[in-house]
Amino acid sequence: MNEVQLKVDELVSRFGGYWTPFEMLAAVVEELGELADVLLRLEGPKGSASQKELEMELGDVMFALACIANSYDIDLIKALEASIEKYKSRDGNRWKSSVT
């Protein structure tokens, strides 16, 4: 477990332990909905959300994901690194740079 996941684990342990897998999945979905709401408000015509709100919602999503990873003994950093390698090899020619 990486340092951030250990912090999550310590906090969750103080609160009484992890929820069931599907309760944790529901928490991820809820947090993604809140993230979507902030992005819509941030990018919308009125711009009624702030960068700080976006940061907080991203943190909430990561916390919820860390809970799932911890309960299955998965290191999120290793999982992310594997995904980066997958995208590099699979999608390297699909993305076009916006820099000309």
SVG drawing of the C-alpha trace seen along z (x, -y; Angstrom):
<svg xmlns="http://www.w3.org/2000/svg" viewBox="-24 -34 28 42">
<polyline fill="none" stroke="black" stroke-width="0.4" points="0.0,0.0 1.3,-3.4 1.5,-6.3 -1.8,-7.9 -3.6,-4.6 -2.2,-4.0 -3.6,-7.4 -7.0,-6.3 -6.7,-3.0 -5.9,-4.6 -8.9,-6.9 -11.3,-4.2 -10.1,-1.9 -10.8,-4.7 -14.3,-5.0 -15.0,-1.3 -13.8,0.3 -14.6,0.5 -18.1,0.8 -19.1,3.7 -17.8,3.7 -21.1,2.4 -21.5,-0.3 -18.0,-1.5 -18.9,-1.4 -22.0,-3.5 -19.7,-6.0 -17.5,-6.2 -20.6,-6.7 -21.9,-9.4 -18.6,-11.2 -18.4,-11.0 -21.8,-12.7 -20.6,-15.5 -17.5,-15.8 -19.6,-16.0 -21.8,-18.7 -18.7,-20.8 -17.2,-20.4 -20.5,-21.5 -20.7,-24.5 -17.0,-25.4 -17.2,-25.1 -20.8,-26.4 -21.7,-29.9 -22.0,-31.3 -18.8,-29.7 -20.3,-29.2 -17.8,-26.7 -14.2,-27.2 -10.9,-25.4 -10.9,-24.6 -14.3,-22.8 -12.9,-20.8 -9.9,-19.9 -12.1,-18.8 -14.3,-16.6 -11.3,-14.9 -9.9,-14.2 -13.3,-12.7 -13.3,-10.4 -9.7,-9.3 -10.6,-8.6 -13.5,-6.4 -11.3,-4.6 -8.6,-4.1 -11.2,-2.5 -12.0,0.1 -8.3,0.6 -7.4,1.1 -10.2,3.6 -8.8,5.7 -5.1,5.1 -4.3,3.2 -1.7,0.5 -3.3,-2.4 0.0,-3.8 1.0,-0.5 -2.5,-0.2 -2.2,-3.7 1.3,-3.1 0.0,0.1 -2.8,-2.0 -0.4,-4.6 1.7,-1.9 -1.5,-0.4 -2.6,-3.8 0.9,-4.5 1.0,-1.3 -2.6,-1.0 -3.6,-4.6 -0.4,-6.4 -1.5,-7.0 -5.1,-8.0 -4.5,-11.2 -3.4,-14.3 -1.5,-17.1 -3.2,-20.4 0.1,-22.1 1.1,-23.0"/>
</svg>
